[in-house]
Amino acid sequence: MPKKWLQQILPTTDKIKRIPQLRYFGNFIHNPNFWHLNRYSVSTAVSIGIFISFMPFPGHMLMATFIAILLRANLPISILLVWISNPLTIPPMIYMSYKVGTLLLHLKPTPFHIEMTFGWLYHELQHIAAPLLVGSFMLGMLFALIGNLWVRLWWRFHVVRAWNHRKKQRTASSHVII
């Protein structure tokens, strides 16, 4: 069952309480509802984590925490999934978001070269900000929806399989001849 598997890989509440960065949230963060594993909390957390990971600005973990608290989603899953965007995946995600944004806004993609200066960043950001934000939002929503549906279907599959397994065990034990 997915719940048992998730409980094995997620940190325990005691480990979470020892994380110094979470002290800013006080005891509010230790509400058991934010750590509960059910189909709603996990699928919502997956959506939050995936959506936030596509946003092209810093503070992903903080944003995921606040949204998970507002929507009563599983906190560790939503925070862990923002790490979909990492130094290896950010370039393709940004490029794909920019391309999708230019398509949606009916803009012609502008070729550019990369320089590691603030002047270049300021100049280029003026040209790519709108398509990048639109593309990031749309791809974040699309992949968040896909992730949510996948988790719900995966969860349902495992629950039905467990039900059928228990049903077979009950029928097998009722046919035992004494």
Rosetta blueprint (number, residue, H / E / L):
1 M L
2 P H
3 K H
4 K H
5 W H
6 L H
7 Q H
8 Q H
9 I H
10 L L
11 P L
12 T L
13 T H
14 D H
15 K H
16 I H
17 K H
18 R L
19 I L
20 P H
21 Q H
22 L H
23 R H
24 Y H
25 F H
26 G H
27 N H
28 F H
29 I H
30 H H
31 N L
32 P H
33 N H
34 F H
35 W L
36 H L
37 L L
38 N L
39 R H
40 Y H
41 S H
42 V H
43 S H
44 T H
45 A H
46 V H
47 S H
48 I H
49 G H
50 I H
51 F H
52 I H
53 S H
54 F L
55 M L
56 P L
57 F L
58 P L
59 G L
60 H H
61 M H
62 L H
63 M H
64 A H
65 T H
66 F H
67 I H
68 A H
69 I H
70 L H
71 L H
72 R L
73 A L
74 N L
75 L H
76 P H
77 I H
78 S H
79 I H
80 L H
81 L H
82 V H
83 W H
84 I H
85 S L
86 N L
87 P L
88 L L
89 T L
90 I H
91 P H
92 P H
93 M H
94 I H
95 Y H
96 M H
97 S H
98 Y H
99 K H
100 V H
101 G H
102 T H
103 L H
104 L H
105 L L
106 H L
107 L L
108 K L
109 P L
110 T L
111 P L
112 F L
113 H L
114 I L
115 E L
116 M L
117 T L
118 F H
119 G H
120 W H
121 L H
122 Y H
123 H H
124 E H
125 L H
126 Q H
127 H H
128 I H
129 A H
130 A H
131 P H
132 L H
133 L H
134 V H
135 G H
136 S H
137 F H
138 M H
139 L H
140 G H
141 M H
142 L H
143 F H
144 A H
145 L H
146 I H
147 G H
148 N H
149 L H
150 W H
151 V H
152 R H
153 L H
154 W H
155 W H
156 R H
157 F H
158 H H
159 V H
160 V H
161 R H
162 A H
163 W H
164 N H
165 H H
166 R H
167 K H
168 K H
169 Q H
170 R H
171 T H
172 A H
173 S H
174 S H
175 H L
176 V L
177 I L
178 I L
